[in-house]
Amino acid sequence: MSTLIPCIIAGGAGTRLWPVSREAMPKPFMRLPDGQSLLQKTFSRASSLPGVERVLTVTNRDLFFRTQDEYRQLNQQRLALDFLLEPVGRNTAPAIAIAALDCAREHGEDCLLLVLPADHLVNDLPAFADAVEQAQLLAAQGWLTTFGLRPTRAETGFGYIEQGQPIDAGGHKVARFVEKPDAAHAERYLESGHHLWNAGMFCLRVGSLLDELREHAPEVLECASQCLARSPVKMGSGERQVELAADSFGQAPDISIDYALMEHSSRVAVVPCDLGWSDIGCWEAVRELRPTDAQGNHCNGEAVLHDVSNCYIDSPRRLVGAVGLDNLIVIDTPDALLIADAARSQEVKVIAQQLKQQGHDAYRLHRTVTRPWGLYTVLEEGPRFKIKRIMVRPGESLSLQMHHHRSEHWIVVSGMACVTNGEEEFLLDTNESTFIKPGRSHRLTNPGVIDLVMIEVQSGEYLGEDDIVRFTDIYGRVPSAAIG
């Protein structure tokens, strides 16, 4: 059988899972009760398939280093890792087109691409492996193969696939794709037995996919081809990174693979399956994964309840007291609190969209932000000041940088710091400090073998994260609205 290359698509902001899912730390990084993220579960599921020797991931450039960290915790087989790094989001059609072109260039058009969303949960792994095996047989014959989940309820939040004639190699030809239905249509689809939930997973022979894109979505393919031709490749330590050219990728249509191709092609097949699947699409779906008490409540964290039923309360850092509540979702994070009717949890995305329109930081960032060198947490901020806790991993380094509008005072709490402050370079031990004036170039490096922890006190007329000029950076980043 042809080479199988799993392609994990890690895009989107997961706005219906705000305030835990945010643009800079979206839904794929959400932790499940066992401590693994959705992205890690997807990687494990893909890498454990027979014959898989490499995994391709399409993700946003800003999420690359966090994605690396997630994979490195699990990549015991030392699979080769390929990354296509998007400068901006452009939906699934451009992402899959570029992935297909890249695989054709590297491995030939006979290889099979297994497209997997990074933020779905699959509990029945043997059933998943069986479905992939069936899909590979269809894809090898030129079918654009999708996975259809047998519905367990009349769901209005998912798209559907109507099954057509059976195919000799197994599965069915797709009769049509159906948009998210109203309740009456969803009931009819459930009763008919001919409709499946659209899982958004595909198995595709690369050459067949490219042929169908040329016929049905030539603009998408042309933009993808031009972009890949202009995108530099970086190799190292079993990893390959393709930095997608921002100017040409930005011209790609913002369209899903379903709209661009699958709804128009006559060569689409579906494999019906039961995978123990969930798209974890809203807080109601998250609640369904958790056990409840006799009153139907689930509490993560300390809570005192009186006359409360059917509520999901997630507040790991703060005591919650509740009286006389029913069927509510309560999500508490250090800088934002969500209270929602569980029956309307799909509408949480409206809150996230309003925050984005306002330019509010709570849409994009948490108080704790991950960076390639470690992380920082905003402890306190007010007019003309901001206080952060910064952790730098051993051997890592912030960029050599400068700020126009703020000064910084660094105090080492634990570990050893190598500091560049203007023309000087020196070591700081625990309880020692340095002061950095506005306009002065500076860098922080951890030369030790334990984490460096320090407190940074910023002061000035403007404290935005976009007040940064990078001079050199070991991670190859361009100037961006981010510390370090």
C-alpha positions, 0 to 999 in steps of 0.5 A: 500500500502507498505511503501514508502521511498523516496531516494534522490541521491545527487552525482556528481560534475555538471561539465557542470555548472562550475563555479557555480557548484563545487565539494565542492558545486555541482549542487544540491545546486544551487539556483533557482530564487525563492531562493530554491536550487534544493536539497530543491525542491527535498526534498519538492517534496518527503516529500509532497507525501502521506504516507511519514514519512521519507526520505533517502539521499545518499550523499558524507560525505563532503556534509552532514552538508550542506545537513542537513542545506538545509533540516532543513529549510524545514522539518516542518513535522519533518520527520525522516531523514536517511543519507548514507554517501559515502567516495567517489563517486561510481555512482548510482548502489552501492548507490541504492544497499546500500540504498535497503539493508539498507531499507530491514534491517530497514523496511523489503523487502516489502517497496518501494524505490522511487529513485530521483536525487537531481539535477532535476527540476519538475514543475508539482507537481500534475502530479508527485504525480500521476506518483508516485502513478502509479509507486507504483502499478507496483513496488508492483507487482515486476516491476522495475519501471522507469519514462519516460518523453514524449519528447518535442523536438529531444534532443540529450543530454538525454538517451531514453526508448523505450516502449514495451507492455502495462502492465495490472497494467498500464505503459509499459514494457521497450523494451530497453534503448537507449544511447544519440542519434545523431540528426537524431535518436532523430528526429525519436524517437520524431516522433515514439511516442514510445520513452521517455526521461530517467529521472533517477527516479525509484520506486522499491520494495526492495525485488524485486530489491535485487533479480534482483541485485543478478541475474544481478549485484552480484558484486555490491550487494556483495560489498554493503552488505560487506560495509553496514555490516562494516559501523557504525550507529549514531543516534540523534535528529530524524536523522540517519547517516550511515558512509559507510566504506571507504575501502570496499565502495572504492572496489565497481564498478563505474557503473550506475544502468542502465548499471548494472541492468536495461538494463539486467532485463526483469522486467523493466516497465516505467510510461510515464509522463509529469512533467514539468521536466528539468535536468538543465544539462547545462547553456543553460538549466538554461537560458531556465528557465529565462525570456528574454528582447526584444533582447532575453537577460537575465542579473542577475546583473548590465549590460550595453549592446550595440548591444547584443542579445540572451545572458545570463549574470550572474554577481551579483557582478560586472558590465558587459559591452558588445558590439556586442555579440550574443548567449553567456553565461557569468557567473562571480563568485568572482574567475572565469569567464566563457564565452561560445557559448550557442550552445556549453554549454555542453562542459563546462565540459571540462574546469572543467575536465582540472582544476581537472587534474591541481589540481586547487582549482577552480574545487573544492572550491569557495571563500566562503566555507561552514563548519558545524560550519559556513563558510569562505571566502578567501578575498585576498591571495598571496605569504606567506599570505592569508586573510579570513573572518570567520563566526561561528554560535552561539554555534558552534565550530571549531575543536581543531587543529594545523598547521605545516607551518603557523601562524594565527592572529585572529581579532574579528569583531563582536560577542564574541569568546572563544579561545583556544591557546595552554594551554590558554583559554580566551574570545575575544570581538569585536576589540580584537585579538590573535596570534597563532604560528605554531605548537600550538594547537588552537580552536575557539568557539562561546559562544554567541547568535549572529554570530561570525565574525572575520578576519584571517590572515595566514602567512607562507611558506605553506598555503594549506588547507591540513596543518591541524591536528585535535585532537578533533572535535564535528562533528566527522570528520576525518582529511581532506583538509579543514579548521576547 
